[in-house]
Amino acid sequence: MASGSEHDEHFWTSRRARWFNQAVQISDFPAQTLKALEPVLVGCRSVLDVGAGVGALTLPLARSVEAVTAMEPSPTMLEALRENLAHAHLRNVTCIPAAWGKTEVPPHDLILVANVSPIFTDLLGFLTTAEPLARRAIALVQNVGPGTEKFYFGELYPLLLGRPYPPRDDYLKTVTLLHSLGIYADVQIIGYHFDQPFADLAEAVDFWKEQMRLADPEQERRLVGYLQTKLQRVGSRLVAPMRRQSAVLTWRVAQRDRT
Ligand SMILES: C[S@@+](CC[C@H](N)C(=O)[O-])C[C@H]1O[C@@H](n2cnc3c(N)ncnc32)[C@H](O)[C@@H]1O
């Protein structure tokens, strides 16, 4: 049975990995993030993508620097990442099938963490071990609260659960932590589509039943009603339109000899 928390190593079932991959394939998240990373990528030859997932950022990074290391502990995400790399004929990516801290990694010019909630939970622990391995810079990509995303956070969640989506930690906590460490990161807020495509309505219902762990038939009835009016037809698929925001935090590490 699938667990509901991304902190659980079994969270990324093959079905969840497939849904995530399908959303990534039609999203402008990779392009918007790479644009925000452009200044910090100048002079970088190697990037370590921690929690690479299906390679949303690994792939475009591999097209712009000499070598990328993709660290990814989930076997299902890693499998999708490898397929995406093969499909794109990219051969300058080394995959490390492990979680951060579970194996040694060599220094890289840029260390990137995007949307890896277990790392943001213990960011100080991560930074303590990552900083000595970053030759030039570190970049973090994190959610902006629930932001202005309407479909799920603004409408579906309150409709089904009868309460607003709860406040959650976001990039502001990270900026505050960095500031207390004397790190004054550049902050860029990016907006992007992260639409979720489905083959049909039944698949969309399954997706949110799993995501929200719904068991009550009345909730399912409301879910179906909402999806029937809000999903958009795009070609042969139905798409849940989701517009999200993230913060891209970047800073250069102090230059010192790290041989
Ligand atoms: C939401 S996905 C984001 C993937 C990608 N960075 C992106 O932005 O599209 C989070 C990924 O981090 C991985 N992950 C979770 N805990 C991790 C850890 N401690 N170290 C490295 N990766 C981790 C998960 O397996 C998952 O693939």
PDBQT file of the ligand as one rigid body, heavy atoms in Angstrom, charges set to zero:
ROOT
HETATM    1  C1  LIG A 301       9.044  15.966  -5.723  1.00  0.00    +0.000 C 
HETATM    2  S1  LIG A 301      10.383  15.078  -6.369  1.00  0.00    +0.000 S 
HETATM    3  C2  LIG A 301      11.297  16.400  -7.149  1.00  0.00    +0.000 C 
HETATM    4  C3  LIG A 301      12.210  15.926  -8.217  1.00  0.00    +0.000 C 
HETATM    5  C4  LIG A 301      12.978  17.017  -8.970  1.00  0.00    +0.000 C 
HETATM    6  N1  LIG A 301      14.007  17.613  -8.151  1.00  0.00    +0.000 N 
HETATM    7  C5  LIG A 301      12.032  18.072  -9.497  1.00  0.00    +0.000 C 
HETATM    8  O1  LIG A 301      12.081  19.209  -9.019  1.00  0.00    +0.000 OA
HETATM    9  O2  LIG A 301      11.254  17.731 -10.402  1.00  0.00    +0.000 OA
HETATM   10  C6  LIG A 301      11.427  14.758  -4.943  1.00  0.00    +0.000 C 
HETATM   11  C7  LIG A 301      12.462  13.679  -5.189  1.00  0.00    +0.000 C 
HETATM   12  O3  LIG A 301      13.416  13.680  -4.119  1.00  0.00    +0.000 OA
HETATM   13  C8  LIG A 301      13.732  12.347  -3.799  1.00  0.00    +0.000 C 
HETATM   14  N2  LIG A 301      14.203  12.313  -2.395  1.00  0.00    +0.000 N 
HETATM   15  C9  LIG A 301      13.459  12.190  -1.275  1.00  0.00    +0.000 A 
HETATM   16  N3  LIG A 301      14.251  12.197  -0.178  1.00  0.00    +0.000 NA
HETATM   17  C10 LIG A 301      15.522  12.355  -0.621  1.00  0.00    +0.000 A 
HETATM   18  C11 LIG A 301      16.799  12.436   0.020  1.00  0.00    +0.000 A 
HETATM   19  N4  LIG A 301      16.903  12.368   1.358  1.00  0.00    +0.000 N 
HETATM   20  N5  LIG A 301      17.916  12.568  -0.738  1.00  0.00    +0.000 NA
HETATM   21  C12 LIG A 301      17.812  12.646  -2.088  1.00  0.00    +0.000 A 
HETATM   22  N6  LIG A 301      16.619  12.578  -2.746  1.00  0.00    +0.000 NA
HETATM   23  C13 LIG A 301      15.498  12.430  -2.040  1.00  0.00    +0.000 A 
HETATM   24  C14 LIG A 301      12.442  11.582  -4.035  1.00  0.00    +0.000 C 
HETATM   25  O4  LIG A 301      12.684  10.193  -4.241  1.00  0.00    +0.000 OA
HETATM   26  C15 LIG A 301      11.873  12.285  -5.251  1.00  0.00    +0.000 C 
HETATM   27  O5  LIG A 301      12.271  11.670  -6.449  1.00  0.00    +0.000 OA
ENDROOT
TORSDOF 0
